[in-house]
Amino acid sequence: VARRLSLRKHPECHSMAGGQAIEHLAQTGNRQQIMLRFPMQQYRSCDFSFSGLQNIVNNTITRKEKEEGIQEGEILSCVKDIAAAVQHTVTVHIMQRTYRAMVFCMKNSILSSKNATLVVSGGVASNQYIRKGLKTLADVNDFAFLCPSPRLCTDNGVMIAWNGIERLRVGLGVLHSTEGIRYEPK
């Protein structure tokens, strides 16, 4: 979305990564100015997909470019509203699918209701809007919420190391010997 909106050309976002630029612009955008359909509403599963949303956003941007009479690659006047709408739609999609997974795990006794925990990590966890939505979801459903600080959420290598540290602290899954473990590239 950031690439399609040409956010590298935006004066406030030229040095930001795409997700960071979307979050920054969304803070002052009005998500209600741009209505986006939520993806995969016809499926009652825990699966995530953003390809349908990407098509919806691309069509919305193309329509707005025509309305404003600008070429692809130029900055739309409603770029902040689009960013806010995209961020909100992504957040709701993640929350809906995560809620279904939580219910599934509880109904099938995969998680103990005593210490059920929602762990959020990776790049998505650096977005404060998404993080707040998932924290609310965890709180409402009596789940503990575990999320590293945003500065640790942008690099998968750091996230893997963080996970290892957390597992080591509680003594889970610590291998003392790698003998007998097979691994293959890719």
C-alpha positions in Angstrom: 0.0 0.0 0.0 2.8 2.4 0.9 4.5 1.7 -2.5 1.2 2.2 -4.4 0.6 5.5 -2.5 4.2 6.5 -3.4 4.8 7.4 0.3 8.6 7.7 -0.4 7.7 11.0 -2.2 5.6 12.2 0.8 7.5 14.9 2.7 6.6 13.4 6.1 7.5 9.8 5.1 10.5 9.9 2.7 12.8 8.1 5.1 10.3 5.7 6.7 9.6 2.1 6.0 6.2 1.4 4.4 4.3 0.2 7.5 5.8 3.0 9.6 4.7 5.6 7.0 1.1 4.2 6.9 0.9 4.3 10.7 2.3 7.9 10.8 -0.1 9.2 8.2 -3.1 7.3 9.7 -2.7 9.2 13.0 -4.0 12.4 11.3 -6.3 10.7 8.7 -10.0 10.1 8.9 -10.7 6.4 8.3 -14.4 7.1 7.9 -13.7 9.1 4.7 -12.7 5.9 2.8 -14.8 2.8 3.2 -13.0 -0.5 2.6 -14.6 -3.9 2.7 -13.1 -6.4 5.2 -11.4 -9.3 3.5 -12.6 -12.9 3.7 -15.9 -12.2 5.5 -17.5 -15.1 3.7 -15.1 -17.5 5.4 -15.5 -18.6 9.0 -12.0 -19.7 9.6 -8.8 -18.5 11.3 -7.0 -17.9 8.0 -5.6 -14.5 7.3 -5.3 -13.0 3.8 -4.6 -9.5 2.6 -4.6 -10.1 -1.2 -8.3 -9.2 -1.4 -7.8 -6.1 0.6 -4.8 -5.2 -1.6 -7.1 -5.3 -4.7 -9.7 -3.2 -2.9 -7.1 -0.6 -1.9 -5.6 -0.6 -5.4 -9.0 0.0 -7.0 -9.8 2.7 -4.4 -6.5 4.5 -5.1 -7.0 4.3 -8.9 -10.5 5.7 -8.5 -9.2 8.6 -6.3 -6.4 9.3 -8.8 -9.0 9.7 -11.5 -11.2 11.9 -9.3 -8.3 14.1 -8.5 -6.9 14.1 -12.0 -3.5 12.9 -11.1 -1.1 10.3 -12.4 -0.1 7.1 -10.6 2.9 8.0 -8.5 1.7 11.4 -7.4 0.5 12.0 -3.9 -3.3 12.0 -3.4 -4.8 14.7 -1.2 -6.7 12.0 0.7 -3.5 9.9 1.4 -3.9 10.2 5.2 -7.5 9.0 5.0 -6.5 6.0 2.9 -3.7 5.2 5.4 -6.1 5.4 8.3 -8.8 3.2 6.5 -6.2 0.6 5.6 -4.7 0.5 9.0 -8.1 0.1 10.6 -9.3 -2.5 8.2 -6.1 -4.6 8.6 -6.5 -4.3 12.4 -10.1 -5.5 12.4 -9.2 -8.4 10.1 -6.4 -9.5 12.4 -8.6 -9.1 15.5 -11.5 -11.1 13.9 -9.2 -13.9 12.9 -7.3 -14.0 16.1 -10.5 -14.0 18.1 -11.7 -17.1 16.1 -8.4 -18.8 16.8 -8.7 -18.0 20.5 -12.2 -19.5 20.6 -11.1 -22.5 18.7 -8.2 -23.2 21.1 -10.5 -22.8 24.1 -13.3 -25.0 22.8 -10.8 -27.7 21.8 -8.9 -27.5 25.1 -5.7 -26.6 23.2 -5.1 -23.8 25.8 -5.7 -23.7 29.5 -8.1 -21.0 30.4 -6.0 -20.3 33.5 -3.0 -19.0 31.7 -4.0 -18.4 28.1 -1.7 -15.9 26.5 -1.8 -14.0 23.2 1.7 -13.4 21.9 2.1 -10.7 19.2 5.5 -10.3 17.5 7.1 -9.5 14.2 6.6 -6.4 12.2 2.9 -6.1 12.8 3.6 -5.8 16.5 5.5 -2.5 15.9 2.2 -0.8 14.8 0.7 0.8 17.9 -2.9 0.8 16.5 -2.8 -2.9 15.8 -1.1 -3.6 19.1 -3.7 -1.7 21.0 -6.5 -3.6 19.2 -5.0 -6.9 20.0 -4.3 -5.9 23.6 -8.0 -5.0 24.0 -9.0 -8.4 22.4 -6.8 -10.2 24.9 -8.1 -8.2 27.9 -11.7 -8.7 26.9 -11.2 -12.5 26.6 -9.1 -12.9 29.8 -5.9 -13.7 27.9 -2.5 -12.4 29.1 -0.9 -10.2 26.4 2.8 -10.6 25.6 4.4 -8.3 23.1 8.0 -7.1 22.9 8.8 -3.5 22.6 8.3 -2.0 19.1 12.1 -1.6 18.6 12.4 -5.4 18.8 9.6 -6.1 16.3 11.1 -5.0 13.0 13.7 -7.8 12.5 12.8 -11.5 12.3 16.3 -12.5 13.6 15.7 -10.3 16.7 12.2 -11.8 17.2 13.6 -15.4 17.0 16.3 -14.5 19.6 13.6 -12.9 21.8 11.5 -16.0 21.6 14.5 -18.1 22.5 15.2 -15.9 25.6 11.6 -16.2 26.7 11.6 -20.0 26.3 15.0 -20.2 28.1 13.6 -18.2 31.1 10.8 -20.7 31.6 12.8 -23.8 30.6 10.6 -24.7 27.6 12.0 -26.4 24.5 15.6 -25.9 25.4 17.8 -28.3 23.5 21.0 -29.4 25.2 22.2 -31.4 22.3 21.5 -31.0 18.5 22.5 -34.7 17.9 19.8 -36.4 15.8 18.2 -33.2 14.5 17.9 -33.0 10.7 17.7 -29.7 9.0 17.6 -28.8 5.3 18.0 -25.5 3.5 14.6 -24.0 2.4 
